[in-house]
Amino acid sequence: MSIGRQIAHIRTLAGISQTQLARMVCCAQSQICKIEGGGGTSLAQLQNIADALGESLVIHPVFQAEE
């Protein structure tokens, strides 16, 4: 499951709207929509979202060998 889909799932389970989450992390609702839809964002913004949802941000790097 993508990070955006995970955020949407956790947000929905918590009963929080995109607008409410956006207010909690000081961004526009359209930014939350973009992230949940698979758009990119910064690690700092992902950390803010995780904090607002009471979750932890865990990064597992995957490096692909150059061909």
Beta strands, then each sheet from edge to edge (+ up, - down):
end
